């Protein structure tokens, strides 16, 4: 999973980086000048997720639409 965060100032950036570091998250920082890198990373991750989904479908690991509807209906009832 990838998350793109656009911080508004240097203070927000410092707080975010400190938080991520404190939880030992792996992350990459990319400047606005690296738009091609952002697009490349997004496409790489997107294609990887599509490949994983295709593999899941081929191996029979998926839910039918009607099963999802039942799951959501039961979830609403429990709330």
Secondary structure as the mmCIF struct_conf table of DSSP 4:
data_model
#
loop_
_struct_conf.conf_type_id
_struct_conf.id
_struct_conf.beg_label_comp_id
_struct_conf.beg_label_asym_id
_struct_conf.beg_label_seq_id
_struct_conf.end_label_comp_id
_struct_conf.end_label_asym_id
_struct_conf.end_label_seq_id
BEND BEND1 UNK A 8 UNK A 9
HELX_RH_AL_P HELX_RH_AL_P1 UNK A 10 UNK A 22
TURN_TY1_P TURN_TY1_P1 UNK A 23 UNK A 24
HELX_RH_3T_P HELX_RH_3T_P1 UNK A 32 UNK A 34
HELX_RH_AL_P HELX_RH_AL_P2 UNK A 35 UNK A 58
TURN_TY1_P TURN_TY1_P2 UNK A 59 UNK A 60
HELX_RH_AL_P HELX_RH_AL_P3 UNK A 65 UNK A 78
#
